[in-house]
Amino acid sequence: MPHAVPRRATPPLFALILLIAFLASTAPAFAQGWTCESSAVAATLGPSPRIEPITANKDASSCKVESAGGNAPASPLPITGSLLSATTDLQPPTGSAAAQTATASAGLGELRIAGLPIPIPPPDLSGLPGSQEIPGVGTIDIRAAVQSLLPTFNGDLVNLRALRAEATGRCVGGAPQLTGTSSVLGVTVHGTELPVDRITSRTINVVDSTSIDPSNLSPAALGVPGADITVLQPVLDALPTISVPAAAATVRVEPGRKIEGGGRLTQHALDVTITLGGQNVLDLTVGEATVGAAQVNCGGVADLALQCTSRRIVLIDVLRSKGKVRLLGAANRRFAGRRVRIRFTATGKTVARPRVRTSGLFTATARLPRAKLRATNRARYIAQIGKQKSLRLKLVRRMLVSGTSVKGRRVTVAGRIVRPLGAPVQQVIVKRRLSCGRYRVVKRFTPPASGRFRVTLAGPPSRQAAVYRLQTRVRKFVSNPKTFPTFTLPRYVDLAQ
């Protein structure tokens, strides 16, 4: 029901990090834990499908202990390697995700790619004679003979030494912390040693320029070994010399690449790409380690705000402060970096577009609505990302919490009831909820006539999270003794911090 506010109340700064309003809902959310996976090497050679021979926990829905390793044989592809390994780990294996550490690591001792045929762009041979029968000699194909003499590249292409990538996920300060490290000892491409501490791009000649003189073709080259080609020599002498230009490949080496987004971090030890004439020759990733925390509940502000609701975005608090409307909310961390649309429901207009931080929180300020509107039930705000929407929060309320503090296992809540109070002044009932269970009354007290209160409560029986909510009854008008119920927004206290 609407509550009239006879005079303006300006609460202090609302964005308390550890002690925070928590939107509750009856629908529980399904909470998953850490994810992790790793791969020793992944390679695409020319048009061939990508190969990834040694992996751990690949594409699994949850992190677990797993390992794989071995050496890379020379067949069926021209890749040889030693000490290839991929591991994942979760410690302790069971229990709260907030107390676990997820790790993934991958790497190798040495990797060599040799004998890889590189497609050298051929010169124009259309002016040369094709297959034909020469009396006394046999069937010859001058064009094919010249084609067989064109240079190809079959040397050592890549040599890598001692590479490793590692990614780690753990809860720090109530929020997931994802970190990655990598190391590379040495990188050699086509005999050239490249730096291992920065991105490097090089152009290397895989074939030097040369020429082929058809007049020098031998009987063996023409496919008629031992034949007398004297009758054919004038024809060969009349053919032009074929010029073969140099062929250059572009090599790009990137050590220590990190890929972050969607609550995941992927750490690479080394990425190597080689292209020639716009075509892929080699796309190689060595040492790939990934950890994910998109569904990890660390007990932080955003996690706690979403813990007992199926919604993926909530508005935690909406307050008037210093002539502005200040808004605080939380979203699933997979939305980190995305913009939130906050609308004033009375007009439907978007009043703020904050960005979700890596912690899952977002904050914004908006202009106060018109004076005639701001104290009514229509003055509400809603947050939205795509199809995900929060509940609507009312701007003006009769019971406000201005601060919450924790000392040991004692919880202190300070706030104000906006007058007129009941006559006589009505008791305040303090309720506590543990996890996603029911609220239970933990204290009753009578506030002073000013409406300002400060109450200290015993914390939960164990060091865990708890939600507190206060309620009382107030008058709508001074002249009318009838009272109506009013409530604070839920306040969350995490005694484990």
Number of C-alpha atoms within 10 A of each C-alpha: 8 14 19 18 17 13 9 10 18 14 16 13 13 20 18 14 12 19 21 26 29 27 25 20 15 11 12 14 15 10 14 14 20 26 27 34 33 34 31 31 28 18 20 17 19 18 10 10 9 13 13 13 16 23 25 26 23 15 12 11 13 15 25 23 17 18 19 18 20 15 17 20 12 13 8 6 14 16 17 16 20 18 15 27 24 29 26 30 22 22 15 12 14 10 10 12 25 20 13 19 17 29 30 33 32 34 33 26 16 19 23 20 20 19 14 19 15 22 15 20 14 13 12 10 14 8 9 17 15 13 12 11 10 12 9 10 17 13 14 19 18 22 17 17 19 18 14 12 12 16 18 16 17 12 15 16 21 20 20 21 18 18 25 28 30 27 28 25 25 24 21 15 14 22 22 27 18 22 17 24 17 23 19 22 14 15 22 17 21 16 12 13 13 16 16 18 12 12 16 14 15 15 13 16 14 20 17 11 11 12 13 16 14 21 16 11 18 16 16 11 17 20 16 16 12 10 14 13 19 10 12 13 14 11 12 19 14 10 15 13 12 17 13 19 15 14 21 17 21 18 19 17 20 19 24 23 18 18 12 12 15 15 22 19 22 25 29 33 30 27 21 21 18 24 18 20 13 9 12 18 23 23 17 19 21 26 30 31 34 32 30 29 27 21 19 23 24 24 25 23 29 28 24 26 30 25 24 21 19 13 19 21 27 28 27 28 22 24 23 23 16 12 10 14 17 21 25 22 28 29 31 24 28 18 22 20 15 16 17 26 18 24 19 22 16 15 11 11 11 16 17 19 19 21 18 23 17 21 20 24 26 23 20 17 18 17 12 18 16 9 8 8 12 17 21 19 17 15 21 20 23 22 27 20 17 9 6 13 19 21 18 17 24 20 23 22 23 23 23 22 25 18 19 21 15 18 9 11 15 13 19 16 21 15 19 19 27 22 22 24 25 21 15 9 17 18 14 19 17 21 18 22 19 15 13 17 10 10 15 13 13 14 15 15 13 13 19 12 16 12 16 17 18 14 15 14 14 12 22 19 7 9 13 16 18 20 24 23 22 23 19 25 22 26 22 21 17 14 8 11 15 13 17 15 13 20 18 20 22 23 22 24 27 22 20 12 14
